[in-house]
């Protein structure tokens, strides 16, 4: 096997590996996007009292963490 042929095979392997990694990264990004969109949609669907209650719980948790630090 010539050095040029070996180099070509190595580059082809690296290219294929990079494409697989890019596809996996793309799927992760798409899943993250839809997870965030689903969470936003769920929050929009909540009533005003539920949103206020959630905000109150989050603020209290934040204050508790700050007091503990």
CNS distance restraints for C-alpha pairs under 8 A (distance, minus, plus):
assign (resid   1 and name CA) (resid   5 and name CA) 6.35 0.50 0.50
assign (resid   1 and name CA) (resid   6 and name CA) 6.59 0.50 0.50
assign (resid   2 and name CA) (resid   6 and name CA) 6.24 0.50 0.50
assign (resid   3 and name CA) (resid   7 and name CA) 6.03 0.50 0.50
assign (resid   4 and name CA) (resid   8 and name CA) 6.14 0.50 0.50
assign (resid   5 and name CA) (resid   9 and name CA) 6.25 0.50 0.50
assign (resid   6 and name CA) (resid  10 and name CA) 6.18 0.50 0.50
assign (resid   7 and name CA) (resid  11 and name CA) 6.12 0.50 0.50
assign (resid   8 and name CA) (resid  12 and name CA) 6.10 0.50 0.50
assign (resid   9 and name CA) (resid  13 and name CA) 6.16 0.50 0.50
assign (resid  10 and name CA) (resid  14 and name CA) 6.18 0.50 0.50
assign (resid  11 and name CA) (resid  15 and name CA) 6.00 0.50 0.50
assign (resid  12 and name CA) (resid  16 and name CA) 6.16 0.50 0.50
assign (resid  13 and name CA) (resid  17 and name CA) 6.16 0.50 0.50
assign (resid  14 and name CA) (resid  18 and name CA) 6.07 0.50 0.50
assign (resid  15 and name CA) (resid  19 and name CA) 6.18 0.50 0.50
assign (resid  16 and name CA) (resid  20 and name CA) 6.28 0.50 0.50
assign (resid  17 and name CA) (resid  21 and name CA) 6.21 0.50 0.50
assign (resid  18 and name CA) (resid  22 and name CA) 6.04 0.50 0.50
assign (resid  19 and name CA) (resid  23 and name CA) 6.16 0.50 0.50
assign (resid  20 and name CA) (resid  24 and name CA) 6.26 0.50 0.50
assign (resid  21 and name CA) (resid  25 and name CA) 6.11 0.50 0.50
assign (resid  22 and name CA) (resid  26 and name CA) 6.00 0.50 0.50
assign (resid  23 and name CA) (resid  27 and name CA) 6.23 0.50 0.50
assign (resid  24 and name CA) (resid  28 and name CA) 6.32 0.50 0.50
assign (resid  25 and name CA) (resid  29 and name CA) 6.20 0.50 0.50
assign (resid  26 and name CA) (resid  30 and name CA) 6.16 0.50 0.50
assign (resid  27 and name CA) (resid  31 and name CA) 6.09 0.50 0.50
assign (resid  28 and name CA) (resid  32 and name CA) 6.09 0.50 0.50
assign (resid  29 and name CA) (resid  33 and name CA) 6.11 0.50 0.50
assign (resid  30 and name CA) (resid  34 and name CA) 6.29 0.50 0.50
assign (resid  31 and name CA) (resid  35 and name CA) 6.01 0.50 0.50
assign (resid  32 and name CA) (resid  36 and name CA) 6.18 0.50 0.50
assign (resid  33 and name CA) (resid  37 and name CA) 6.15 0.50 0.50
assign (resid  34 and name CA) (resid  38 and name CA) 5.88 0.50 0.50
assign (resid  35 and name CA) (resid  39 and name CA) 6.20 0.50 0.50
assign (resid  36 and name CA) (resid  40 and name CA) 6.12 0.50 0.50
assign (resid  37 and name CA) (resid  41 and name CA) 6.08 0.50 0.50
assign (resid  38 and name CA) (resid  42 and name CA) 6.12 0.50 0.50
assign (resid  39 and name CA) (resid  43 and name CA) 6.26 0.50 0.50
assign (resid  40 and name CA) (resid  44 and name CA) 6.23 0.50 0.50
assign (resid  41 and name CA) (resid  45 and name CA) 6.25 0.50 0.50
assign (resid  42 and name CA) (resid  46 and name CA) 6.49 0.50 0.50
assign (resid  43 and name CA) (resid  51 and name CA) 7.28 0.50 0.50
assign (resid  46 and name CA) (resid  50 and name CA) 5.98 0.50 0.50
assign (resid  46 and name CA) (resid  51 and name CA) 6.37 0.50 0.50
assign (resid  47 and name CA) (resid  51 and name CA) 6.34 0.50 0.50
assign (resid  48 and name CA) (resid  52 and name CA) 6.16 0.50 0.50
assign (resid  49 and name CA) (resid  53 and name CA) 6.06 0.50 0.50
assign (resid  50 and name CA) (resid  54 and name CA) 6.12 0.50 0.50
assign (resid  51 and name CA) (resid  55 and name CA) 6.07 0.50 0.50
assign (resid  52 and name CA) (resid  56 and name CA) 6.06 0.50 0.50
assign (resid  53 and name CA) (resid  57 and name CA) 6.25 0.50 0.50
assign (resid  54 and name CA) (resid  58 and name CA) 6.18 0.50 0.50
assign (resid  55 and name CA) (resid  59 and name CA) 6.07 0.50 0.50
assign (resid  56 and name CA) (resid  60 and name CA) 6.09 0.50 0.50
assign (resid  57 and name CA) (resid  61 and name CA) 6.12 0.50 0.50
assign (resid  58 and name CA) (resid  62 and name CA) 6.15 0.50 0.50
assign (resid  59 and name CA) (resid  63 and name CA) 6.14 0.50 0.50
assign (resid  60 and name CA) (resid  64 and name CA) 6.04 0.50 0.50
assign (resid  61 and name CA) (resid  65 and name CA) 6.19 0.50 0.50
assign (resid  62 and name CA) (resid  66 and name CA) 6.21 0.50 0.50
assign (resid  63 and name CA) (resid  67 and name CA) 6.11 0.50 0.50
assign (resid  64 and name CA) (resid  68 and name CA) 6.19 0.50 0.50
assign (resid  65 and name CA) (resid  69 and name CA) 6.33 0.50 0.50
